[in-house]
Amino acid sequence: MSQEGLAHEAGLDRSYVGRIERGEHNLTFAALVKLCRAMKCDVAALTNGIPAGT
């Protein structure tokens, strides 16, 4: 999936998705949920094992 396609499916701006991908912008939980839905992945599974405070 292209960055543009992912942004479209998630209802996010393509430049925002690009900044997230490059580590230039912090990802909000709401955006994470939208991106996971667009990629058909589970937020809980994706974040499982991440240490607290990371």
VMD Tcl script that builds the backbone (N, CA, C; Angstrom):
set m [mol new atoms 162]
animate dup $m
set s [atomselect $m all]
$s set {name element resname resid chain x y z} {
  {N N MET 1 A 0.853 -1.163 0.000}
  {CA C MET 1 A 0.000 0.000 0.000}
  {C C MET 1 A 0.903 1.231 0.000}
  {N N SER 2 A 0.574 2.177 -0.844}
  {CA C SER 2 A 1.353 3.409 -0.884}
  {C C SER 2 A 1.015 4.292 0.307}
  {N N GLN 3 A 1.902 5.211 0.581}
  {CA C GLN 3 A 1.675 6.181 1.649}
  {C C GLN 3 A 0.392 6.970 1.383}
  {N N GLU 4 A 0.195 7.349 0.146}
  {CA C GLU 4 A -1.010 8.086 -0.237}
  {C C GLU 4 A -2.261 7.230 -0.070}
  {N N GLY 5 A -2.179 5.976 -0.465}
  {CA C GLY 5 A -3.308 5.062 -0.316}
  {C C GLY 5 A -3.647 4.810 1.143}
  {N N LEU 6 A -2.620 4.633 1.967}
  {CA C LEU 6 A -2.828 4.430 3.393}
  {C C LEU 6 A -3.479 5.656 4.016}
  {N N ALA 7 A -2.968 6.828 3.689}
  {CA C ALA 7 A -3.534 8.066 4.222}
  {C C ALA 7 A -5.000 8.193 3.821}
  {N N HIS 8 A -5.300 7.889 2.579}
  {CA C HIS 8 A -6.686 7.971 2.098}
  {C C HIS 8 A -7.584 7.004 2.856}
  {N N GLU 9 A -7.153 5.760 2.977}
  {CA C GLU 9 A -7.949 4.741 3.668}
  {C C GLU 9 A -8.149 5.084 5.146}
  {N N ALA 10 A -7.149 5.724 5.751}
  {CA C ALA 10 A -7.223 6.061 7.172}
  {C C ALA 10 A -7.919 7.396 7.418}
  {N N GLY 11 A -8.148 8.155 6.356}
  {CA C GLY 11 A -8.763 9.466 6.520}
  {C C GLY 11 A -7.795 10.487 7.107}
  {N N LEU 12 A -6.522 10.317 6.783}
  {CA C LEU 12 A -5.481 11.213 7.274}
  {C C LEU 12 A -4.806 11.893 6.087}
  {N N ASP 13 A -4.148 13.001 6.355}
  {CA C ASP 13 A -3.409 13.707 5.315}
  {C C ASP 13 A -2.134 12.938 4.978}
  {N N ARG 14 A -1.804 12.866 3.686}
  {CA C ARG 14 A -0.629 12.127 3.249}
  {C C ARG 14 A 0.646 12.686 3.869}
  {N N SER 15 A 0.746 13.993 4.007}
  {CA C SER 15 A 1.957 14.579 4.585}
  {C C SER 15 A 2.097 14.204 6.061}
  {N N TYR 16 A 0.966 14.068 6.770}
  {CA C TYR 16 A 0.984 13.647 8.172}
  {C C TYR 16 A 1.509 12.220 8.282}
  {N N VAL 17 A 1.025 11.350 7.424}
  {CA C VAL 17 A 1.488 9.960 7.418}
  {C C VAL 17 A 2.983 9.919 7.094}
  {N N GLY 18 A 3.432 10.747 6.167}
  {CA C GLY 18 A 4.852 10.802 5.827}
  {C C GLY 18 A 5.706 11.257 6.988}
  {N N ARG 19 A 5.237 12.261 7.725}
  {CA C ARG 19 A 5.993 12.750 8.880}
  {C C ARG 19 A 6.062 11.684 9.978}
  {N N ILE 20 A 4.974 10.941 10.156}
  {CA C ILE 20 A 4.984 9.842 11.128}
  {C C ILE 20 A 6.000 8.791 10.704}
  {N N GLU 21 A 5.959 8.424 9.444}
  {CA C GLU 21 A 6.859 7.391 8.925}
  {C C GLU 21 A 8.326 7.790 9.087}
  {N N ARG 22 A 8.631 9.050 8.896}
  {CA C ARG 22 A 10.006 9.527 9.018}
  {C C ARG 22 A 10.401 9.845 10.460}
  {N N GLY 23 A 9.467 9.691 11.402}
  {CA C GLY 23 A 9.755 9.962 12.805}
  {C C GLY 23 A 9.799 11.436 13.133}
  {N N GLU 24 A 9.197 12.256 12.304}
  {CA C GLU 24 A 9.196 13.700 12.499}
  {C C GLU 24 A 7.980 14.185 13.282}
  {N N HIS 25 A 7.030 13.300 13.513}
  {CA C HIS 25 A 5.799 13.678 14.196}
  {C C HIS 25 A 5.390 12.542 15.120}
  {N N ASN 26 A 4.956 12.886 16.320}
  {CA C ASN 26 A 4.463 11.870 17.245}
  {C C ASN 26 A 3.083 11.407 16.811}
  {N N LEU 27 A 2.863 10.130 16.887}
  {CA C LEU 27 A 1.604 9.519 16.497}
  {C C LEU 27 A 0.613 9.593 17.643}
  {N N THR 28 A -0.575 10.109 17.383}
  {CA C THR 28 A -1.618 10.102 18.413}
  {C C THR 28 A -2.283 8.731 18.425}
  {N N PHE 29 A -2.938 8.409 19.540}
  {CA C PHE 29 A -3.632 7.127 19.623}
  {C C PHE 29 A -4.757 7.069 18.588}
  {N N ALA 30 A -5.451 8.177 18.408}
  {CA C ALA 30 A -6.551 8.215 17.427}
  {C C ALA 30 A -6.022 7.918 16.025}
  {N N ALA 31 A -4.871 8.497 15.673}
  {CA C ALA 31 A -4.289 8.236 14.353}
  {C C ALA 31 A -3.817 6.794 14.252}
  {N N LEU 32 A -3.269 6.249 15.340}
  {CA C LEU 32 A -2.850 4.851 15.362}
  {C C LEU 32 A -4.030 3.929 15.069}
  {N N VAL 33 A -5.160 4.197 15.704}
  {CA C VAL 33 A -6.363 3.388 15.476}
  {C C VAL 33 A -6.786 3.477 14.009}
  {N N LYS 34 A -6.791 4.680 13.450}
  {CA C LYS 34 A -7.178 4.859 12.040}
  {C C LYS 34 A -6.234 4.107 11.109}
  {N N LEU 35 A -4.939 4.201 11.383}
  {CA C LEU 35 A -3.964 3.510 10.536}
  {C C LEU 35 A -4.109 1.998 10.651}
  {N N CYS 36 A -4.325 1.506 11.860}
  {CA C CYS 36 A -4.511 0.066 12.046}
  {C C CYS 36 A -5.759 -0.429 11.327}
  {N N ARG 37 A -6.823 0.334 11.409}
  {CA C ARG 37 A -8.039 -0.068 10.692}
  {C C ARG 37 A -7.786 -0.111 9.192}
  {N N ALA 38 A -7.077 0.878 8.679}
  {CA C ALA 38 A -6.779 0.925 7.245}
  {C C ALA 38 A -5.907 -0.249 6.816}
  {N N MET 39 A -5.002 -0.683 7.715}
  {CA C MET 39 A -4.110 -1.803 7.397}
  {C C MET 39 A -4.663 -3.148 7.846}
  {N N LYS 40 A -5.865 -3.107 8.450}
  {CA C LYS 40 A -6.530 -4.318 8.931}
  {C C LYS 40 A -5.646 -5.077 9.930}
  {N N CYS 41 A -5.086 -4.323 10.879}
  {CA C CYS 41 A -4.300 -4.933 11.940}
  {C C CYS 41 A -4.862 -4.505 13.286}
  {N N ASP 42 A -4.537 -5.262 14.307}
  {CA C ASP 42 A -5.075 -5.055 15.642}
  {C C ASP 42 A -4.143 -4.155 16.451}
  {N N VAL 43 A -4.674 -3.067 17.006}
  {CA C VAL 43 A -3.881 -2.140 17.802}
  {C C VAL 43 A -3.244 -2.858 18.988}
  {N N ALA 44 A -4.011 -3.672 19.679}
  {CA C ALA 44 A -3.504 -4.375 20.856}
  {C C ALA 44 A -2.335 -5.290 20.491}
  {N N ALA 45 A -2.451 -6.017 19.407}
  {CA C ALA 45 A -1.375 -6.913 18.979}
  {C C ALA 45 A -0.140 -6.116 18.567}
  {N N LEU 46 A -0.373 -4.986 17.923}
  {CA C LEU 46 A 0.728 -4.148 17.456}
  {C C LEU 46 A 1.509 -3.538 18.605}
  {N N THR 47 A 0.815 -3.208 19.693}
  {CA C THR 47 A 1.467 -2.541 20.821}
  {C C THR 47 A 1.826 -3.486 21.962}
  {N N ASN 48 A 1.509 -4.755 21.839}
  {CA C ASN 48 A 1.804 -5.735 22.888}
  {C C ASN 48 A 3.310 -5.820 23.118}
  {N N GLY 49 A 3.695 -5.727 24.385}
  {CA C GLY 49 A 5.096 -5.864 24.750}
  {C C GLY 49 A 5.885 -4.567 24.766}
  {N N ILE 50 A 5.256 -3.453 24.418}
  {CA C ILE 50 A 5.957 -2.169 24.476}
  {C C ILE 50 A 6.057 -1.770 25.941}
  {N N PRO 51 A 7.258 -1.506 26.425}
  {CA C PRO 51 A 7.411 -1.136 27.830}
  {C C PRO 51 A 6.702 0.176 28.170}
  {N N ALA 52 A 6.191 0.269 29.381}
  {CA C ALA 52 A 5.538 1.499 29.839}
  {C C ALA 52 A 6.529 2.640 29.813}
  {N N GLY 53 A 6.057 3.824 29.442}
  {CA C GLY 53 A 6.899 5.007 29.422}
  {C C GLY 53 A 7.758 5.130 28.184}
  {N N THR 54 A 7.529 4.289 27.189}
  {CA C THR 54 A 8.316 4.334 25.956}
  {C C THR 54 A 7.662 5.233 24.954}
}
mol reanalyze $m
mol bondsrecalc $m
mol representation Tube
mol addrep $m
